[in-house]
Amino acid sequence: MRVSIPHTLGKDEVRRRMHARLGDAEDKAKGLLGSLATLEAEWTGADTLAISVSAMGYTIPCSATIEETALDFEVEIPAGMGFARGMIESAIREKGERLLG
């Protein structure tokens, strides 16, 4: 699943905001998914963040790529989690728009 959030901030400002708020990401994941949720994030390039969220026996790999006019998320929905697709997309949009707003 691809979720693209447009912005007018430029890559440098989006990168700065993501670096500044990355430390809170696991706490936010636990608030959204429960105390057993874990989140691992690693920069794999200047503009790409690899993210892995685990909760309820599932692991959801994703990536966030900073583009000049959008923040693009690629999310691999595991088999058996199709029911949560809308919730996952909604959460990404909400948190992404708040980050960029």
N, CA, C and O atoms as a GROMACS GRO file, in nm:
protein
  404
    1MET      N    1   0.085  -0.116   0.000
    1MET     CA    2   0.000   0.000   0.000
    1MET      C    3   0.090   0.123   0.000
    1MET      O    4   0.191   0.129   0.071
    2ARG      N    5   0.052   0.220  -0.081
    2ARG     CA    6   0.128   0.346  -0.089
    2ARG      C    7   0.040   0.459  -0.036
    2ARG      O    8  -0.076   0.472  -0.074
    3VAL      N    9   0.099   0.541   0.051
    3VAL     CA   10   0.031   0.659   0.104
    3VAL      C   11   0.125   0.776   0.080
    3VAL      O   12   0.239   0.777   0.126
    4SER      N   13   0.076   0.876   0.008
    4SER     CA   14   0.157   0.993  -0.024
    4SER      C   15   0.094   1.116   0.042
    4SER      O   16  -0.025   1.142   0.025
    5ILE      N   17   0.174   1.190   0.116
    5ILE     CA   18   0.126   1.310   0.185
    5ILE      C   19   0.199   1.430   0.126
    5ILE      O   20   0.319   1.446   0.147
    6PRO      N   21   0.126   1.514   0.053
    6PRO     CA   22   0.191   1.630  -0.010
    6PRO      C   23   0.237   1.733   0.094
    6PRO      O   24   0.180   1.744   0.202
    7HIS      N   25   0.342   1.807   0.058
    7HIS     CA   26   0.391   1.915   0.145
    7HIS      C   27   0.458   2.022   0.059
    7HIS      O   28   0.487   2.001  -0.059
    8THR      N   29   0.482   2.136   0.120
    8THR     CA   30   0.552   2.246   0.054
    8THR      C   31   0.676   2.286   0.135
    8THR      O   32   0.726   2.398   0.120
    9LEU      N   33   0.725   2.196   0.220
    9LEU     CA   34   0.834   2.228   0.312
    9LEU      C   35   0.973   2.210   0.254
    9LEU      O   36   1.068   2.271   0.303
   10GLY      N   37   0.987   2.131   0.152
   10GLY     CA   38   1.119   2.097   0.100
   10GLY      C   39   1.178   1.980   0.179
   10GLY      O   40   1.140   1.956   0.294
   11LYS      N   41   1.270   1.909   0.117
   11LYS     CA   42   1.328   1.790   0.178
   11LYS      C   43   1.400   1.818   0.310
   11LYS      O   44   1.384   1.742   0.406
   12ASP      N   45   1.477   1.924   0.316
   12ASP     CA   46   1.556   1.952   0.436
   12ASP      C   47   1.469   1.970   0.559
   12ASP      O   48   1.500   1.917   0.666
   13GLU      N   49   1.360   2.044   0.546
   13GLU     CA   50   1.271   2.068   0.660
   13GLU      C   51   1.198   1.942   0.702
   13GLU      O   52   1.182   1.917   0.821
   14VAL      N   53   1.153   1.861   0.607
   14VAL     CA   54   1.087   1.734   0.641
   14VAL      C   55   1.185   1.642   0.712
   14VAL      O   56   1.150   1.581   0.813
   15ARG      N   57   1.306   1.633   0.662
   15ARG     CA   58   1.410   1.550   0.725
   15ARG      C   59   1.436   1.598   0.868
   15ARG      O   60   1.446   1.517   0.960
   16ARG      N   61   1.447   1.729   0.887
   16ARG     CA   62   1.472   1.785   1.020
   16ARG      C   63   1.359   1.747   1.116
   16ARG      O   64   1.385   1.706   1.229
   17ARG      N   65   1.235   1.761   1.071
   17ARG     CA   66   1.120   1.728   1.156
   17ARG      C   67   1.115   1.579   1.189
   17ARG      O   68   1.084   1.541   1.302
   18MET      N   69   1.146   1.496   1.092
   18MET     CA   70   1.145   1.352   1.117
   18MET      C   71   1.253   1.313   1.217
   18MET      O   72   1.227   1.233   1.307
   19HIS      N   73   1.372   1.368   1.203
   19HIS     CA   74   1.480   1.339   1.298
   19HIS      C   75   1.440   1.385   1.438
   19HIS      O   76   1.465   1.314   1.536
   20ALA      N   77   1.381   1.502   1.448
   20ALA     CA   78   1.344   1.559   1.578
   20ALA      C   79   1.237   1.477   1.648
   20ALA      O   80   1.236   1.470   1.771
   21ARG      N   81   1.146   1.415   1.572
   21ARG     CA   82   1.032   1.347   1.633
   21ARG      C   83   1.042   1.196   1.633
   21ARG      O   84   0.952   1.128   1.682
   22LEU      N   85   1.148   1.143   1.580
   22LEU     CA   86   1.162   0.998   1.569
   22LEU      C   87   1.167   0.931   1.707
   22LEU      O   88   1.117   0.820   1.722
   23GLY      N   89   1.224   0.996   1.805
   23GLY     CA   90   1.234   0.938   1.939
   23GLY      C   91   1.099   0.911   2.003
   23GLY      O   92   1.087   0.821   2.087
   24ASP      N   93   0.996   0.985   1.965
   24ASP     CA   94   0.862   0.967   2.022
   24ASP      C   95   0.782   0.861   1.947
   24ASP      O   96   0.672   0.826   1.991
   25ALA      N   97   0.833   0.810   1.839
   25ALA     CA   98   0.756   0.722   1.751
   25ALA      C   99   0.714   0.593   1.821
   25ALA      O  100   0.600   0.549   1.803
   26GLU      N  101   0.802   0.531   1.898
   26GLU     CA  102   0.765   0.404   1.963
   26GLU      C  103   0.655   0.428   2.067
   26GLU      O  104   0.563   0.347   2.077
   27ASP      N  105   0.664   0.536   2.143
   27ASP     CA  106   0.559   0.566   2.241
   27ASP      C  107   0.426   0.588   2.171
   27ASP      O  108   0.322   0.544   2.220
   28LYS      N  109   0.427   0.656   2.057
   28LYS     CA  110   0.304   0.679   1.982
   28LYS      C  111   0.248   0.548   1.927
   28LYS      O  112   0.126   0.528   1.926
   29ALA      N  113   0.336   0.458   1.882
   29ALA     CA  114   0.291   0.327   1.833
   29ALA      C  115   0.225   0.248   1.945
   29ALA      O  116   0.122   0.184   1.924
   30LYS      N  117   0.283   0.253   2.064
   30LYS     CA  118   0.226   0.182   2.178
   30LYS      C  119   0.091   0.243   2.216
   30LYS      O  120  -0.001   0.170   2.254
   31GLY      N  121   0.078   0.373   2.206
   31GLY     CA  122  -0.049   0.438   2.236
   31GLY      C  123  -0.157   0.397   2.137
   31GLY      O  124  -0.274   0.384   2.173
   32LEU      N  125  -0.118   0.378   2.013
   32LEU     CA  126  -0.212   0.342   1.908
   32LEU      C  127  -0.243   0.193   1.908
   32LEU      O  128  -0.358   0.154   1.888
   33LEU      N  129  -0.142   0.109   1.931
   33LEU     CA  130  -0.157  -0.036   1.915
   33LEU      C  131  -0.152  -0.115   2.045
   33LEU      O  132  -0.180  -0.235   2.043
   34GLY      N  133  -0.119  -0.053   2.156
   34GLY     CA  134  -0.110  -0.124   2.282
   34GLY      C  135   0.033  -0.134   2.330
   34GLY      O  136   0.128  -0.112   2.254
   35SER      N  137   0.048  -0.169   2.456
   35SER     CA  138   0.180  -0.165   2.520
   35SER      C  139   0.277  -0.269   2.466
   35SER      O  140   0.397  -0.256   2.488
   36LEU      N  141   0.229  -0.371   2.397
   36LEU     CA  142   0.318  -0.474   2.344
   36LEU      C  143   0.373  -0.439   2.206
   36LEU      O  144   0.451  -0.516   2.149
   37ALA      N  145   0.334  -0.327   2.152
   37ALA     CA  146   0.382  -0.285   2.019
   37ALA      C  147   0.529  -0.245   2.027
   37ALA      O  148   0.574  -0.186   2.125
   38THR      N  149   0.601  -0.278   1.921
   38THR     CA  150   0.739  -0.232   1.910
   38THR      C  151   0.757  -0.165   1.775
   38THR      O  152   0.690  -0.200   1.677
   39LEU      N  153   0.845  -0.070   1.770
   39LEU     CA  154   0.874   0.001   1.647
   39LEU      C  155   1.025   0.013   1.634
   39LEU      O  156   1.093   0.057   1.726
   40GLU      N  157   1.075  -0.026   1.519
   40GLU     CA  158   1.216  -0.010   1.489
   40GLU      C  159   1.226   0.079   1.366
   40GLU      O  160   1.153   0.060   1.269
   41ALA      N  161   1.315   0.175   1.371
   41ALA     CA  162   1.333   0.267   1.258
   41ALA      C  163   1.481   0.290   1.235
   41ALA      O  164   1.559   0.306   1.330
   42GLU      N  165   1.519   0.290   1.108
   42GLU     CA  166   1.659   0.309   1.072
   42GLU      C  167   1.667   0.385   0.940
   42GLU      O  168   1.601   0.350   0.842
   43TRP      N  169   1.748   0.490   0.939
   43TRP     CA  170   1.771   0.563   0.815
   43TRP      C  171   1.856   0.477   0.724
   43TRP      O  172   1.966   0.436   0.762
   44THR      N  173   1.808   0.450   0.605
   44THR     CA  174   1.883   0.369   0.508
   44THR      C  175   1.944   0.456   0.400
   44THR      O  176   2.011   0.405   0.310
   45GLY      N  177   1.922   0.583   0.406
   45GLY     CA  178   1.975   0.682   0.314
   45GLY      C  179   1.937   0.818   0.367
   45GLY      O  180   1.867   0.827   0.468
   46ALA      N  181   1.981   0.922   0.302
   46ALA     CA  182   1.951   1.057   0.350
   46ALA      C  183   1.802   1.086   0.352
   46ALA      O  184   1.755   1.164   0.434
   47ASP      N  185   1.727   1.023   0.262
   47ASP     CA  186   1.585   1.054   0.249
   47ASP      C  187   1.492   0.935   0.267
   47ASP      O  188   1.373   0.944   0.236
   48THR      N  189   1.544   0.823   0.318
   48THR     CA  190   1.459   0.704   0.333
   48THR      C  191   1.474   0.647   0.473
   48THR      O  192   1.584   0.621   0.521
   49LEU      N  193   1.360   0.627   0.538
   49LEU     CA  194   1.353   0.570   0.671
   49LEU      C  195   1.283   0.435   0.661
   49LEU      O  196   1.168   0.427   0.618
   50ALA      N  197   1.353   0.328   0.702
   50ALA     CA  198   1.292   0.194   0.706
   50ALA      C  199   1.229   0.178   0.844
   50ALA      O  200   1.292   0.205   0.946
   51ILE      N  201   1.105   0.132   0.847
   51ILE     CA  202   1.029   0.121   0.971
   51ILE      C  203   0.971  -0.019   0.978
   51ILE      O  204   0.924  -0.073   0.878
   52SER      N  205   0.973  -0.077   1.096
   52SER     CA  206   0.911  -0.207   1.120
   52SER      C  207   0.827  -0.194   1.247
   52SER      O  208   0.880  -0.163   1.354
   53VAL      N  209   0.697  -0.219   1.235
   53VAL     CA  210   0.606  -0.212   1.349
   53VAL      C  211   0.557  -0.354   1.377
   53VAL      O  212   0.509  -0.423   1.287
   54SER      N  213   0.570  -0.398   1.501
   54SER     CA  214   0.522  -0.530   1.540
   54SER      C  215   0.418  -0.515   1.651
   54SER      O  216   0.439  -0.443   1.748
   55ALA      N  217   0.306  -0.584   1.632
   55ALA     CA  218   0.199  -0.583   1.733
   55ALA      C  219   0.103  -0.696   1.701
   55ALA      O  220   0.082  -0.730   1.585
   56MET      N  221   0.044  -0.753   1.803
   56MET     CA  222  -0.059  -0.855   1.789
   56MET      C  223  -0.014  -0.972   1.703
   56MET      O  224  -0.094  -1.031   1.631
   57GLY      N  225   0.115  -1.007   1.710
   57GLY     CA  226   0.166  -1.120   1.635
   57GLY      C  227   0.199  -1.091   1.489
   57GLY      O  228   0.236  -1.183   1.416
   58TYR      N  229   0.186  -0.969   1.446
   58TYR     CA  230   0.215  -0.930   1.308
   58TYR      C  231   0.331  -0.832   1.305
   58TYR      O  232   0.350  -0.754   1.398
   59THR      N  233   0.408  -0.836   1.199
   59THR     CA  234   0.512  -0.737   1.174
   59THR      C  235   0.478  -0.669   1.042
   59THR      O  236   0.454  -0.735   0.940
   60ILE      N  237   0.477  -0.537   1.045
   60ILE     CA  238   0.443  -0.459   0.927
   60ILE      C  239   0.566  -0.377   0.886
   60ILE      O  240   0.599  -0.278   0.951
   61PRO      N  241   0.634  -0.420   0.779
   61PRO     CA  242   0.747  -0.342   0.730
   61PRO      C  243   0.698  -0.225   0.643
   61PRO      O  244   0.605  -0.240   0.564
   62CYS      N  245   0.761  -0.112   0.658
   62CYS     CA  246   0.726   0.004   0.576
   62CYS      C  247   0.850   0.090   0.556
   62CYS      O  248   0.955   0.070   0.617
   63SER      N  249   0.834   0.186   0.469
   63SER     CA  250   0.940   0.284   0.448
   63SER      C  251   0.876   0.419   0.425
   63SER      O  252   0.764   0.430   0.375
   64ALA      N  253   0.949   0.522   0.464
   64ALA     CA  254   0.907   0.660   0.440
   64ALA      C  255   1.017   0.725   0.357
   64ALA      O  256   1.134   0.726   0.396
   65THR      N  257   0.980   0.777   0.242
   65THR     CA  258   1.076   0.842   0.154
   65THR      C  259   1.038   0.989   0.139
   65THR      O  260   0.925   1.023   0.106
   66ILE      N  261   1.135   1.074   0.164
   66ILE     CA  262   1.114   1.217   0.154
   66ILE      C  263   1.138   1.260   0.010
   66ILE      O  264   1.247   1.245  -0.044
   67GLU      N  265   1.034   1.313  -0.051
   67GLU     CA  266   1.044   1.371  -0.184
   67GLU      C  267   1.033   1.523  -0.169
   67GLU      O  268   0.996   1.572  -0.062
   68GLU      N  269   1.063   1.596  -0.273
   68GLU     CA  270   1.062   1.743  -0.266
   68GLU      C  271   0.923   1.797  -0.234
   68GLU      O  272   0.912   1.899  -0.166
   69THR      N  273   0.818   1.732  -0.280
   69THR     CA  274   0.682   1.785  -0.259
   69THR      C  275   0.588   1.684  -0.193
   69THR      O  276   0.468   1.708  -0.187
   70ALA      N  277   0.641   1.571  -0.142
   70ALA     CA  278   0.556   1.471  -0.076
   70ALA      C  279   0.641   1.384   0.015
   70ALA      O  280   0.762   1.368  -0.005
   71LEU      N  281   0.576   1.328   0.116
   71LEU     CA  282   0.634   1.226   0.200
   71LEU      C  283   0.561   1.097   0.163
   71LEU      O  284   0.440   1.085   0.187
   72ASP      N  285   0.633   1.002   0.106
   72ASP     CA  286   0.574   0.879   0.053
   72ASP      C  287   0.600   0.761   0.146
   72ASP      O  288   0.715   0.734   0.183
   73PHE      N  289   0.493   0.692   0.182
   73PHE     CA  290   0.502   0.572   0.265
   73PHE      C  291   0.468   0.451   0.181
   73PHE      O  292   0.369   0.451   0.107
   74GLU      N  293   0.548   0.347   0.192
   74GLU     CA  294   0.521   0.216   0.132
   74GLU      C  295   0.502   0.120   0.249
   74GLU      O  296   0.590   0.107   0.334
   75VAL      N  297   0.387   0.054   0.253
   75VAL     CA  298   0.354  -0.034   0.364
   75VAL      C  299   0.320  -0.171   0.309
   75VAL      O  300   0.238  -0.184   0.218
   76GLU      N  301   0.383  -0.274   0.364
   76GLU     CA  302   0.354  -0.412   0.324
   76GLU      C  303   0.255  -0.470   0.425
   76GLU      O  304   0.291  -0.502   0.538
   77ILE      N  305   0.130  -0.483   0.382
   77ILE     CA  306   0.027  -0.537   0.470
   77ILE      C  307   0.040  -0.690   0.467
   77ILE      O  308   0.024  -0.751   0.362
   78PRO      N  309   0.067  -0.753   0.583
   78PRO     CA  310   0.080  -0.898   0.586
   78PRO      C  311  -0.053  -0.968   0.556
   78PRO      O  312  -0.161  -0.913   0.579
   79ALA      N  313  -0.043  -1.090   0.504
   79ALA     CA  314  -0.163  -1.171   0.484
   79ALA      C  315  -0.234  -1.184   0.619
   79ALA      O  316  -0.170  -1.204   0.722
   80GLY      N  317  -0.362  -1.172   0.617
   80GLY     CA  318  -0.439  -1.180   0.740
   80GLY      C  319  -0.463  -1.046   0.806
   80GLY      O  320  -0.536  -1.038   0.904
   81MET      N  321  -0.402  -0.939   0.754
   81MET     CA  322  -0.422  -0.806   0.813
   81MET      C  323  -0.497  -0.713   0.719
   81MET      O  324  -0.504  -0.592   0.743
   82GLY      N  325  -0.554  -0.767   0.613
   82GLY     CA  326  -0.629  -0.684   0.520
   82GLY      C  327  -0.739  -0.606   0.587
   82GLY      O  328  -0.773  -0.496   0.545
   83PHE      N  329  -0.796  -0.663   0.693
   83PHE     CA  330  -0.904  -0.596   0.767
   83PHE      C  331  -0.858  -0.464   0.828
   83PHE      O  332  -0.940  -0.376   0.854
   84ALA      N  333  -0.728  -0.449   0.852
   84ALA     CA  334  -0.674  -0.330   0.918
   84ALA      C  335  -0.621  -0.226   0.819
   84ALA      O  336  -0.569  -0.122   0.860
   85ARG      N  337  -0.633  -0.254   0.690
   85ARG     CA  338  -0.578  -0.164   0.588
   85ARG      C  339  -0.627  -0.020   0.604
   85ARG      O  340  -0.546   0.073   0.603
   86GLY      N  341  -0.755  -0.001   0.618
   86GLY     CA  342  -0.811   0.134   0.633
   86GLY      C  343  -0.760   0.203   0.758
   86GLY      O  344  -0.729   0.322   0.754
   87MET      N  345  -0.752   0.129   0.868
   87MET     CA  346  -0.703   0.187   0.994
   87MET      C  347  -0.556   0.228   0.980
   87MET      O  348  -0.516   0.334   1.028
   88ILE      N  349  -0.476   0.143   0.916
   88ILE     CA  350  -0.335   0.174   0.897
   88ILE      C  351  -0.317   0.297   0.808
   88ILE      O  352  -0.239   0.386   0.840
   89GLU      N  353  -0.390   0.301   0.698
   89GLU     CA  354  -0.380   0.417   0.608
   89GLU      C  355  -0.423   0.544   0.680
   89GLU      O  356  -0.357   0.648   0.666
   90SER      N  357  -0.531   0.538   0.754
   90SER     CA  358  -0.580   0.654   0.828
   90SER      C  359  -0.477   0.704   0.930
   90SER      O  360  -0.455   0.824   0.942
   91ALA      N  361  -0.415   0.611   1.002
   91ALA     CA  362  -0.315   0.649   1.102
   91ALA      C  363  -0.193   0.713   1.037
   91ALA      O  364  -0.140   0.812   1.087
   92ILE      N  365  -0.149   0.658   0.924
   92ILE     CA  366  -0.035   0.716   0.853
   92ILE      C  367  -0.068   0.857   0.806
   92ILE      O  368   0.013   0.948   0.823
   93ARG      N  369  -0.185   0.874   0.747
   93ARG     CA  370  -0.224   1.008   0.701
   93ARG      C  371  -0.232   1.108   0.815
   93ARG      O  372  -0.180   1.219   0.806
   94GLU      N  373  -0.296   1.067   0.924
   94GLU     CA  374  -0.313   1.158   1.038
   94GLU      C  375  -0.178   1.198   1.096
   94GLU      O  376  -0.152   1.317   1.116
   95LYS      N  377  -0.093   1.101   1.124
   95LYS     CA  378   0.037   1.132   1.186
   95LYS      C  379   0.128   1.205   1.087
   95LYS      O  380   0.202   1.296   1.127
   96GLY      N  381   0.125   1.166   0.961
   96GLY     CA  382   0.206   1.232   0.861
   96GLY      C  383   0.167   1.377   0.839
   96GLY      O  384   0.253   1.465   0.827
   97GLU      N  385   0.037   1.402   0.832
   97GLU     CA  386  -0.011   1.540   0.814
   97GLU      C  387   0.021   1.626   0.935
   97GLU      O  388   0.052   1.744   0.921
   98ARG      N  389   0.013   1.567   1.053
   98ARG     CA  390   0.050   1.641   1.175
   98ARG      C  391   0.198   1.674   1.173
   98ARG      O  392   0.238   1.785   1.211
   99LEU      N  393   0.281   1.580   1.130
   99LEU     CA  394   0.425   1.603   1.121
   99LEU      C  395   0.456   1.716   1.023
   99LEU      O  396   0.542   1.801   1.050
  100LEU      N  397   0.387   1.718   0.912
  100LEU     CA  398   0.415   1.816   0.808
  100LEU      C  399   0.340   1.948   0.825
  100LEU      O  400   0.373   2.047   0.760
  101GLY      N  401   0.240   1.949   0.911
  101GLY     CA  402   0.154   2.067   0.930
  101GLY      C  403   0.214   2.177   1.010
  101GLY      O  404   0.149   2.280   1.031
   0.00000   0.00000   0.00000
